[in-house]
Amino acid sequence: VQLVESGGGLVQAGGSLRLSCAASGFTFDDYAIGWFRQAPGKEREGVSCLASSDSISYYADSVKGRFTMSSDNAKNTVYLQMNSLKPEDTAVYYCAAVWWADRVPSCPGMYEYRYWGQGTQVTVSS
């Protein structure tokens, strides 16, 4: 099982980025997928979650209305569209997955995720 994030980079405040999380070794159907981020000197925090491939997505209050999570099951890839970016969004962003078929529609807690990607850096300049 492997998760690979991509799409990070440097962007000015107000700009947009789309992160991708490509999965191999499993299919999304019965897995919960989450996006997390960790800024320097801060704890890792949850950003968004899809409890299953056909469930609604959940968002942290700090990103509601600006970030959108979606999945493309044919590509086994999950996306995080990030709009109206702010300097405080600067962090390493991680995707994570865990088998979750019998616990939908709730999302896992951070420590329940089993598989993690290596992270992608997002830097928002002011």
Disulfide bonds with the S-S distance in Angstrom:
Cys21-Cys95 2.08
Cys49-Cys107 1.87
